[in-house]
């Protein structure tokens, strides 16, 4: 077996959520010197509102790597401390803070990003959910050289994965997290060897994945049923899909959509005893739901304890 001759680089890893953790481990396992990890500051979470470390922060502590959690990188002292690391490279994965020019240009090889889409489609904050919501047939991971724009830098390496009728926000998140980890170490090695340069992104096909908002999961039956079914999958687990009836918010954890032919009912009308709901186009049927304070159940079990009779109009 030929020995690995890839150079050992001084790297700062910058990430916060669990999406980024496999990429951090991949760089450590590749033998690089991860001199520092940057993560978002701890935030209150849970019923007790105790401060909770980000998953990347916790992973770095386990790996005995120094962690820094500045609230901004625009502070001159933070920039000085970053430059003093004498880095070869910074690797960014869902960090959550804007990197100013002084940070982007400090490492010898610049900063690269693990982005969860096939750029230039779905630049921005929520590419995983937006790809499912839009009905895209595929998405993937792009390793890109960072610049001062919003995910506008040169593309170094990418790989596609299909989006199927079973794909959810959670399952795609997990798949792309592992894919990013597979791509990051060879990307770093090729970049260090001068064998990889960024390809400019095409001007055609640019879309933006805006940040998810909590109320986006509200099911609007004036839309097509297929769109609502995709919304249920895209927003699993957060912000979640829901409708309201008599003041109760009912989460929809799984659903199906189908064509029922022309109907004269108002969108949102419950059509039968299985909670089939008329939409602007087609019909939508929740198959797994959850009431506040209750466990998730299939729709038949739900209707035995919470009646929504045919003829009810939801969403009005």
C-alpha positions as CSV (number, residue, x, y, z in Angstrom):
1,X,0.0,0.0,0.0
2,X,1.3,3.4,-0.9
3,X,1.8,5.8,2.0
4,X,-0.3,8.9,2.2
5,X,1.9,11.8,1.1
6,X,-0.8,14.5,1.5
7,X,0.6,17.5,3.4
8,X,-0.6,18.0,6.9
9,X,-2.3,21.4,7.0
10,X,-2.9,23.9,9.8
11,X,-6.7,24.2,9.6
12,X,-9.4,26.1,11.5
13,X,-12.8,24.4,11.3
14,X,-15.8,26.7,11.5
15,X,-19.2,25.1,12.0
16,X,-22.1,24.8,14.5
17,X,-24.9,22.3,14.0
18,X,-24.7,18.5,13.7
19,X,-24.5,18.8,9.9
20,X,-20.9,19.9,10.3
21,X,-19.7,17.3,12.8
22,X,-18.8,14.5,10.3
23,X,-16.7,16.9,8.2
24,X,-14.7,17.9,11.3
25,X,-14.1,14.2,12.1
26,X,-13.1,13.6,8.5
27,X,-10.4,16.3,8.6
28,X,-9.0,14.9,11.9
29,X,-9.0,11.4,10.5
30,X,-7.1,12.7,7.4
31,X,-4.3,13.7,9.7
32,X,-4.6,17.5,9.5
33,X,-3.7,19.8,12.4
34,X,-7.1,21.3,13.5
35,X,-5.6,24.1,15.5
36,X,-8.9,25.7,16.4
37,X,-12.7,25.3,16.0
38,X,-15.0,28.2,15.7
39,X,-18.7,27.7,16.6
40,X,-21.7,29.7,17.5
41,X,-21.9,30.8,21.2
42,X,-24.0,28.6,23.5
43,X,-27.7,29.5,23.6
44,X,-30.6,28.8,26.0
45,X,-32.5,25.7,25.1
46,X,-35.1,23.4,26.5
47,X,-37.6,23.9,29.3
48,X,-35.0,25.1,31.7
49,X,-33.5,27.5,29.2
50,X,-30.0,26.3,30.2
51,X,-27.2,27.3,27.8
52,X,-26.4,24.5,25.4
53,X,-23.2,24.1,23.4
54,X,-23.6,23.5,19.7
55,X,-22.9,20.0,18.4
56,X,-19.6,21.1,16.8
57,X,-18.5,22.7,20.1
58,X,-19.2,19.4,21.9
59,X,-17.4,17.4,19.2
60,X,-14.3,19.7,19.5
61,X,-14.2,19.3,23.2
62,X,-14.3,15.5,22.9
63,X,-11.4,15.8,20.4
64,X,-9.5,18.1,22.7
65,X,-9.4,21.0,20.2
66,X,-9.6,24.6,21.3
67,X,-13.0,26.2,20.7
68,X,-13.7,29.8,20.1
69,X,-17.3,31.2,20.1
70,X,-17.2,34.9,19.1
71,X,-20.6,36.6,18.5
72,X,-19.1,38.4,15.5
73,X,-15.9,38.2,13.4
74,X,-16.1,41.9,12.5
75,X,-14.3,42.8,15.7
76,X,-10.7,43.8,15.0
77,X,-9.3,41.9,17.9
78,X,-11.1,38.7,16.8
79,X,-9.6,39.2,13.3
80,X,-6.1,39.6,14.8
81,X,-6.5,36.5,16.9
82,X,-7.6,34.5,13.8
83,X,-4.7,35.8,11.7
84,X,-2.3,34.8,14.5
85,X,-3.2,31.2,14.0
86,X,-1.0,31.2,10.8
87,X,-3.5,28.9,9.0
88,X,-3.0,27.1,5.8
89,X,-6.8,26.9,5.4
90,X,-10.2,27.4,7.0
91,X,-13.0,24.9,6.4
92,X,-16.5,26.2,6.9
93,X,-19.7,24.0,7.3
94,X,-23.0,25.7,8.4
95,X,-21.1,28.1,10.7
96,X,-23.8,30.7,10.8
97,X,-21.7,33.9,10.9
98,X,-20.6,36.1,8.1
99,X,-16.9,35.9,7.3
100,X,-15.5,39.4,6.5
101,X,-12.7,39.9,4.0
102,X,-10.1,40.0,6.7
103,X,-11.1,36.5,7.8
104,X,-11.5,35.1,4.2
105,X,-8.0,36.2,3.2
106,X,-6.1,35.3,6.4
107,X,-5.3,31.6,5.6
108,X,-2.7,30.8,3.0
109,X,-5.2,28.9,0.9
110,X,-8.2,30.9,1.9
111,X,-11.5,29.5,3.2
112,X,-13.6,26.7,1.7
113,X,-17.2,25.8,2.4
114,X,-19.2,22.6,2.5
115,X,-22.5,23.7,1.0
116,X,-25.6,21.4,0.9
117,X,-26.8,22.0,-2.7
118,X,-25.6,21.8,-6.3
119,X,-24.6,25.4,-6.8
120,X,-25.6,27.8,-8.1
121,X,-29.0,26.4,-7.2
122,X,-30.1,27.1,-3.6
123,X,-27.5,29.5,-2.3
124,X,-28.3,30.6,1.2
125,X,-29.5,29.4,4.5
126,X,-31.9,26.5,3.9
127,X,-30.9,24.6,0.7
128,X,-32.0,21.2,2.0
129,X,-35.6,22.1,2.7
130,X,-36.0,24.4,-0.3
131,X,-34.9,21.7,-2.7
132,X,-37.5,19.2,-1.5
133,X,-40.2,21.9,-1.3
134,X,-39.5,22.9,-4.9
135,X,-39.9,19.3,-6.2
136,X,-36.3,19.1,-7.3
137,X,-35.3,15.7,-8.7
138,X,-31.8,15.9,-7.2
139,X,-29.5,18.0,-5.0
140,X,-26.1,17.4,-3.5
141,X,-23.0,18.9,-1.9
142,X,-20.7,21.5,-3.4
143,X,-17.3,22.2,-1.9
144,X,-16.6,25.9,-2.8
145,X,-13.9,28.5,-2.4
146,X,-15.4,31.3,-0.3
147,X,-15.6,34.9,-1.3
148,X,-17.5,37.9,0.1
149,X,-20.7,37.0,-1.7
150,X,-23.5,34.7,-0.6
151,X,-22.3,31.3,-1.7
152,X,-21.0,32.8,-4.9
153,X,-17.4,31.5,-4.9
154,X,-15.7,29.1,-7.3
155,X,-16.8,25.4,-7.2
156,X,-14.1,22.9,-6.3
157,X,-15.9,19.6,-6.1
158,X,-19.6,18.5,-6.1
159,X,-21.6,15.3,-6.0
160,X,-25.3,14.8,-6.7
161,X,-27.9,12.6,-4.9
162,X,-31.5,12.0,-5.9
163,X,-34.5,13.3,-4.1
164,X,-37.3,10.7,-4.0
165,X,-40.9,10.6,-2.9
166,X,-39.6,9.3,0.5
167,X,-37.0,12.0,1.1
168,X,-37.6,14.2,4.2
169,X,-35.7,17.2,5.4
170,X,-34.1,15.0,8.1
171,X,-33.1,12.1,5.9
172,X,-31.6,14.5,3.3
173,X,-29.8,16.4,6.0
174,X,-28.2,13.3,7.3
175,X,-27.3,12.0,3.8
176,X,-25.7,15.3,2.7
177,X,-23.9,15.7,6.1
178,X,-22.1,12.4,5.4
179,X,-21.5,13.2,1.8
180,X,-19.9,16.5,2.8
181,X,-17.6,14.5,5.0
182,X,-16.7,12.2,2.1
183,X,-15.8,15.1,-0.1
184,X,-14.0,17.5,2.2
185,X,-10.7,15.5,2.8
186,X,-10.0,14.8,-0.9
187,X,-10.9,18.4,-1.7
188,X,-8.4,19.7,0.9
189,X,-5.7,17.4,-0.3
190,X,-6.1,18.3,-4.0
191,X,-6.3,22.0,-3.1
192,X,-3.1,21.8,-1.1
193,X,-1.4,20.0,-4.0
194,X,-2.4,22.6,-6.5
195,X,-4.5,20.1,-8.4
196,X,-7.9,21.7,-7.7
197,X,-9.0,25.2,-8.6
198,X,-12.4,26.8,-8.4
199,X,-14.7,26.8,-11.4
200,X,-16.8,30.0,-11.6
201,X,-20.5,29.4,-11.0
202,X,-22.7,29.8,-14.0
203,X,-25.0,32.9,-14.1
204,X,-28.0,30.8,-15.2
205,X,-29.8,28.7,-12.6
206,X,-29.2,30.8,-9.5
207,X,-31.8,30.4,-6.8
208,X,-31.8,31.5,-3.1
209,X,-32.8,29.4,-0.2
210,X,-34.2,31.8,2.3
211,X,-34.1,31.1,6.0
212,X,-36.9,29.0,7.4
213,X,-39.6,30.7,9.5
214,X,-41.6,29.0,12.2
215,X,-45.0,29.7,10.6
216,X,-44.0,28.4,7.1
217,X,-45.3,25.0,8.0
218,X,-48.9,26.1,8.1
219,X,-50.8,24.0,5.5
220,X,-52.7,26.2,3.0
221,X,-55.2,24.0,1.2
222,X,-55.6,26.7,-1.5
223,X,-52.3,25.2,-2.9
224,X,-52.0,21.9,-4.8
225,X,-52.0,18.7,-2.8
226,X,-48.6,17.6,-4.2
227,X,-47.1,20.9,-2.9
228,X,-48.4,20.3,0.6
229,X,-47.2,16.7,0.7
230,X,-43.7,18.0,-0.2
231,X,-44.0,20.6,2.5
232,X,-44.7,17.9,5.1
233,X,-41.5,16.1,4.0
234,X,-39.3,19.2,3.6
235,X,-40.2,20.6,7.0
236,X,-39.5,17.4,8.9
237,X,-38.4,17.9,11.7
238,X,-38.5,21.7,11.7
239,X,-40.5,23.9,11.5
240,X,-43.0,21.0,10.9
241,X,-46.3,21.0,9.0
242,X,-49.6,21.7,10.7
243,X,-53.2,22.8,10.4
244,X,-55.5,24.2,13.1
245,X,-59.0,23.1,14.1
246,X,-61.1,24.6,16.9
247,X,-58.0,26.3,18.4
248,X,-55.9,23.1,18.3
249,X,-52.7,23.0,16.3
250,X,-52.4,19.5,14.7
251,X,-48.9,18.5,13.4
252,X,-48.8,16.5,10.2
253,X,-45.8,14.2,10.3
254,X,-46.6,12.2,7.1
255,X,-49.2,12.6,4.3
256,X,-50.1,11.5,0.8
257,X,-51.4,13.4,-2.1
258,X,-53.6,12.1,-5.0
259,X,-55.8,13.1,-7.8
260,X,-59.5,12.9,-7.1
261,X,-60.8,14.6,-10.3
262,X,-62.9,17.7,-10.4
263,X,-64.5,18.8,-7.1
264,X,-66.9,21.6,-6.2
265,X,-65.9,21.8,-2.5
266,X,-64.0,24.7,-1.1
267,X,-60.3,24.0,-0.5
268,X,-59.9,22.7,3.0
269,X,-63.1,20.7,3.0
270,X,-62.9,17.3,4.7
271,X,-64.2,14.9,2.2
272,X,-64.5,11.6,4.1
273,X,-64.0,9.8,7.4
274,X,-60.2,9.3,6.6
275,X,-59.5,13.0,6.8
276,X,-59.0,13.4,3.1
277,X,-58.9,17.2,2.4
278,X,-59.8,19.0,-0.8
279,X,-57.1,21.2,-2.2
280,X,-56.9,23.7,-5.1
281,X,-55.7,20.7,-7.1
282,X,-56.0,17.2,-5.9
283,X,-56.6,15.9,-2.4
284,X,-54.3,15.7,0.7
285,X,-54.6,13.1,3.4
286,X,-52.5,13.2,6.6
287,X,-51.4,9.7,7.6
288,X,-49.6,10.4,10.8
289,X,-50.4,13.3,13.1
290,X,-49.8,14.7,16.6
291,X,-51.7,16.9,19.0
292,X,-50.1,19.1,21.6
293,X,-49.0,17.1,24.6
294,X,-49.8,13.8,22.8
295,X,-47.7,11.2,21.0
296,X,-47.6,10.7,17.3
297,X,-50.4,8.4,16.0
298,X,-51.8,7.2,12.7
299,X,-54.8,9.3,11.4
300,X,-57.4,6.7,12.3
301,X,-56.3,6.5,15.9
302,X,-56.3,10.3,16.0
303,X,-59.8,10.6,14.6
304,X,-61.1,8.2,17.3
305,X,-60.1,10.8,20.0
306,X,-60.5,14.0,18.0
307,X,-63.4,14.1,15.6
308,X,-63.2,16.1,12.4
309,X,-66.3,15.1,10.5
310,X,-66.8,15.2,6.7
311,X,-67.9,18.7,5.6
312,X,-65.7,20.5,8.0
313,X,-63.8,23.3,6.3
314,X,-60.2,23.6,7.6
315,X,-58.1,26.7,7.4
316,X,-60.8,29.3,7.5
